[in-house]
Amino acid sequence: MSDLADREREKYERVWTFPSYRRVSPGEQEVGKAFYVMECAKLGRSLIDYGAGPGRATYHFQTMGLDVLAVDHAANALETEVPFRQACLWDMPGDLGPSDFAFCCDVMEHIPPEKVDAVLAGIAARTKVAAFFRIALHPDAMGARTIGEPLHLTVQPAEWWLERLLAAAEWAVTPLESPSNYALFICTF
């Protein structure tokens, strides 16, 4: 693992110790929409939640009948009883995946800019049917308040993210309607 990966893991291990950081789980808010737009009920059985954090979204997918795996850089983030794998998203182990579906919610903006393409390619390579992304388009305030450093490292407009997703794999990328502070995409094979 690289120095950058170690620094980012340590940063998230610190921030997950703050109850205020755990309060909101954006992924949990998107489970129903993702399950519907990816057609999880009829097209597959397995899902990997990339950057799962507390695993709340992962747990909800599990209760909806999917075989799930939560993947996160910081092992101390998880607070649910779901299958878990600690991994750096830009240097994922070769034996991780594949799954029918990928869920990546409020994660990509946390990735260092020079690692974005590797993360997207890694998720695409491990996904058979569809991937759902929710990406924040604004700087964060939580990192400065809790650990004194930013958490959103790649803050770009939705159009930039669309280009990165299109370049990542041979998949169809569809932007979904969303508020102006974040972008939603479904990528299908």
C-alpha positions in Angstrom: 0.0 0.0 0.0 1.3 3.5 -0.9 2.0 6.4 1.5 -1.1 8.1 0.0 -3.3 5.1 0.7 -2.0 4.9 4.3 -2.5 8.7 4.9 -6.1 8.5 3.5 -6.9 5.4 5.6 -5.6 7.0 8.7 -7.5 10.2 8.0 -10.8 8.3 7.7 -10.1 6.2 10.8 -9.8 9.5 12.6 -13.0 11.1 11.2 -15.1 8.0 11.8 -14.4 8.4 15.6 -16.7 11.5 15.6 -20.4 10.9 16.2 -21.2 14.0 14.1 -19.7 12.3 11.0 -21.8 9.2 11.6 -25.0 11.1 12.0 -26.0 11.1 8.3 -25.6 8.3 5.8 -26.2 9.6 2.3 -26.1 6.1 0.9 -29.0 5.0 3.2 -31.1 7.8 1.5 -30.5 6.4 -2.0 -31.0 2.7 -1.4 -34.6 2.6 -2.7 -33.8 4.7 -5.8 -30.7 2.6 -6.6 -32.5 -0.7 -6.1 -35.3 0.5 -8.5 -33.1 2.1 -11.3 -30.6 -0.8 -11.4 -33.5 -3.3 -11.5 -32.0 -5.3 -8.7 -35.1 -7.3 -8.1 -35.0 -9.0 -11.5 -31.5 -8.6 -12.9 -29.2 -10.0 -10.2 -28.4 -11.1 -6.7 -25.2 -9.6 -5.5 -24.0 -6.0 -4.7 -20.8 -4.5 -3.5 -21.1 -1.2 -1.6 -17.9 0.7 -2.4 -17.0 3.2 0.3 -19.7 1.7 2.5 -18.8 3.7 5.7 -21.2 2.5 8.4 -22.8 -0.1 6.2 -26.3 1.2 6.7 -27.0 1.2 3.0 -25.4 -2.2 2.6 -27.7 -3.6 5.4 -30.8 -2.2 3.6 -29.8 -3.9 0.3 -29.3 -7.1 2.3 -32.8 -6.9 3.8 -34.1 -6.5 0.2 -32.7 -9.9 -0.7 -29.3 -9.2 -2.2 -26.0 -10.9 -1.3 -23.9 -7.9 -0.2 -20.4 -6.9 0.6 -19.4 -3.6 2.2 -16.0 -2.3 1.2 -14.3 0.6 2.9 -10.8 1.9 3.6 -11.5 2.4 7.3 -12.5 -0.7 9.2 -13.8 1.3 12.2 -16.5 2.9 10.0 -18.7 -0.2 10.0 -21.6 -0.3 12.5 -23.8 -3.0 10.9 -23.6 -6.8 10.8 -22.9 -7.2 7.0 -20.0 -8.9 5.2 -17.1 -6.5 5.1 -13.8 -6.2 3.3 -11.3 -3.5 4.1 -9.7 -2.2 0.9 -8.3 0.9 -0.7 -10.6 1.7 -3.7 -7.8 2.6 -6.1 -5.8 -0.5 -5.2 -8.4 -3.2 -4.8 -7.4 -6.8 -4.3 -7.7 -9.0 -7.3 -10.0 -11.4 -5.5 -12.6 -8.7 -4.8 -15.8 -9.2 -6.8 -17.3 -9.5 -9.2 -20.9 -8.6 -8.3 -24.0 -8.0 -10.3 -24.4 -4.4 -8.9 -22.1 -1.7 -7.6 -23.3 1.1 -5.2 -21.0 4.0 -4.6 -22.6 6.9 -2.8 -20.9 10.0 -1.6 -17.5 8.4 -2.1 -15.9 9.6 -5.4 -15.5 13.2 -4.2 -13.4 11.8 -1.4 -10.9 10.2 -3.8 -7.7 12.1 -4.6 -8.0 13.5 -8.1 -5.1 11.4 -9.5 -6.8 8.2 -8.3 -10.4 8.8 -9.7 -9.9 7.0 -12.9 -8.4 3.9 -11.2 -11.4 3.7 -8.8 -13.9 4.0 -11.6 -12.1 1.4 -13.7 -11.8 -0.9 -10.7 -15.5 -0.7 -9.9 -16.4 -1.2 -13.6 -14.2 -4.2 -13.9 -15.9 -5.9 -10.9 -19.5 -5.1 -12.0 -21.6 -7.3 -14.3 -25.0 -5.5 -14.6 -25.2 -1.9 -13.3 -23.5 0.6 -11.0 -25.2 3.5 -9.1 -23.1 6.6 -8.2 -24.0 9.6 -6.1 -21.3 12.2 -6.2 -21.2 15.4 -4.2 -20.3 18.5 -6.2 -19.3 20.8 -3.4 -16.5 21.2 -0.8 -17.2 19.6 2.6 -17.2 21.4 6.0 -17.0 18.3 8.2 -13.4 17.6 7.6 -12.2 21.0 8.7 -14.5 20.9 11.8 -13.4 17.5 13.0 -9.9 16.7 11.9 -8.7 20.0 10.4 -8.4 18.9 6.8 -10.7 18.6 3.8 -12.5 15.3 3.0 -13.8 16.2 -0.5 -10.6 16.1 -2.5 -12.1 16.0 -6.0 -14.8 18.7 -6.3 -15.9 18.9 -9.9 -19.1 19.7 -11.8 -21.5 17.0 -12.9 -20.3 17.2 -16.6 -16.7 16.4 -15.5 -17.9 13.3 -13.6 -19.9 12.2 -16.6 -16.8 12.4 -18.8 -14.8 10.4 -16.2 -17.6 7.7 -16.0 -17.8 7.5 -19.8 -14.1 7.0 -20.1 -13.9 4.3 -17.3 -15.6 1.4 -19.2 -17.7 0.2 -22.0 -20.9 0.9 -20.2 -23.9 3.2 -20.9 -23.9 6.2 -18.5 -27.2 7.9 -17.7 -27.4 11.0 -15.5 -30.4 10.9 -13.2 -32.3 13.9 -12.0 -30.7 15.3 -8.8 -30.4 18.5 -6.8 -27.6 20.9 -7.8 -25.3 19.9 -4.9 -24.7 16.4 -6.1 -25.0 14.2 -9.2 -26.6 10.8 -9.7 -25.6 8.4 -12.4 -26.5 4.8 -13.4 -24.0 2.9 -15.5 -25.2 -0.2 -17.2 -23.5 -3.0 -19.2 
